[in-house]
Amino acid sequence: MKNISPKAIIGENVIVDDFVVIADHAQIGDNCKIHYFSFVDEGVSIGKNTKIQNNVMIPHGVRLEEGVFVGPNAVFTNDKYPRSITTDEKLKSSTDWTLSETLVKKGASIGAGAIIVCGINLGEWCMVAAGSVVTKNVPDHAMVKGNPARICGYVDKTGTPMKRIEEEEDYCLYYSEKENAEYKITKHANDRKIDL
């Protein structure tokens, strides 16, 4: 049993498991998989070849580009300062709050149980470790973990940790054994000085 709005736009070869809700004006790209007990809110955009595992709620204001992986029980938010009631103690309506949008870029992976606090961007091919709480932007190819999540290394397009082979003032050069390729990674303030 699924609940897919007739106002949603669903691409070709999309697999939607039972107990999934897809709201009005959601857009799902080709070849996506949305697993059991997930909720895709109104206006959410999901790029092609994306996998959403069980028990994931994707609220209004979240956009997933193509090839994103969202692990089971991952959590997205869309309100930085949530309250149930107004200052005069009346129940808030859908117009009584400010939407904070989140962008998850191409190829990014979000581990099981991770929490993505709204108003940030997750970079291309980045990886969020299971159980992490992400409160700031994540650069391309960065691996983050912890609460709050911090950069602990960099991964290639296969998700495999890369080795730092050279360090300059503004960037580091990383090597991917699996891809036999080098990546030039800009240094970031919250990089940890470790190699995976």
N, C-alpha and C positions, 0 to 999 in steps of 0.2 A: 504494500500500500504506500503510494507516494502522493504528495500534494504539490503539483507543479502548476503555477499560474499560467493561464492561457496568454497572459501579457508578457511572460518571460520569453527571451530569445535563446533557443537551444540549438547548438550546432549539430553537425553530423557525427555519428558514431559515439555519442555521449552515453555513458553508462551511469544510470542513477539507481542506486539500491533502494530497498524498501525503507520506509520511515524517514524519508528525506523531504524537506520542504524547500521549495524554490519560489520566492515571492515575485510580485509584479516587477516588471522592467529589469529583472536580473538578466545578464548576458553571459552565456556559457559557450566558450569556443569549442571547436571540433576536437574529438578524441579525448575528452575529459572523463574522469571517473570520480563520482561523488558517492562515498560509502555511507553505510547505515547511520541513521540518527543525526544527520547533519542538516544545518539550516543555512540557506543562502538568502540574505535579506534583500529588500527592495533596492534596485539600482546597482547592486554589486556587479562588478565586471570580472570575469575569470577567463584568462587567455587559454588558447588551445594547448592540448597535451598536459594539462594540469591534473594532479591527483590530490584528492581531499579524502583523508581517512575518516574513520568513525568518530562520531560525537564532536564535530567541529561546528561552531557557529561563526559565520562570516557576516558581521553587521554592515548596515548601510555606511558608506564612506570608505570601504576597503576595496582596493583594486589589486588583483593578482595578474601579473603578466604571464606570458606563455611558459610552459614547462616548470611550473612551481609545484613543490611537494609540501603538503601540510599534514603533519603527523597526527595521530589520534589524540583527541582531547586538547588540542592546541586552542588557545583562547585569543581572540582579538577584542579590542575595545574601540569605542568611537566617541567617548565623552571624557574629557580630561578632568572635569569637576562635577561628577554626577551627584545629583540630589533627587529624592523622590518628590519633595514638596518645594513650593516657592517660599519666599520670605514671609508671605502672609499665610503660610501653612495650608495651601491648597495643593492638591495633586497636580504635578506638572503635566503639561500636554506635550504633544510632539513638536510644538513651536517654542517651548520654554528652555531650550538648551542649545549649545553651540557644537556643531559637528566638527570633529578633528579627524581628518582623513589619513589613511595609511596606504602606502604603495609598496608592494612586494614585487621586485623586478625579476626579469627572466632568469629561470634556472635556479632560483633560490630554494633552499630547503629549510623547513621549520620542524624541529623534533617534537616528539610526543610530549604533551603537557606543557609546552612553552607558552608564555604569556607575552603578547605583543601589545605594549601600551601605545595608544593612538597618537597620531601626529608625526609619525616617523616614516623613513624609507628603509627598506631592506635591499641592499645592492644585488647586482647580478651575480649569480653563482655563489652567493654567500651561504653559510650554514649556521643555523641556530641549534645549539645542543639541547637535548631533551631537558625539560624542567627549567629552562632559563627564563628570566624576566627581562625583556628587552625594552629599555627606556630611551635609547638614543639611536640615531641613524647607524646603520651597519654598512661599511664600505663593500664594494665588489670583492668577491672571493674571500672575505674575512670569515673566520670561524669564531663564534662568540659562545660563551657559556657563563653560567653563574647568575647571581642575583645581587646587584644588577649585572646584566651580561656585559662582559668585557672581551676584547679581542685576545684570543689565545694562540692564533696562528692563521695560516691562509691555506685554502684548498683549491685544487684545480677543478675543471669541469666535471670530472668523475666523482668529486667529493673527497678525493684522497689528499691528505695533508702534504704540503710541499715543503722543501728544505730551502732555507735562506742561504744564498751562495755569495751574496755581495751586498754591502750596505753603503749607501751614499748619504749625503746630508738630508735630501728630501724624499728619497725612495730606497726601497730594497729590491733586489733581484731574487726571485724565487724560482726553483727548478721543480718541474713535475716529471717524475720518473715514468708514470703511466702514459703521459702524453708526449714525453721526450720534448718538452717545450719549456721556455723561460717566460716568466711573468714579471713585469715591472710594476711594483705595488707602491703607491704613494704612502708615506708614513702618516700615521694618525696619532692623535694625542693619547688615546687610550690603548695603544698597543702594549702588550706585555712583552718583556724581553725574554721570550722563550721560543724554542722551536718544538713543534710536535714530533 
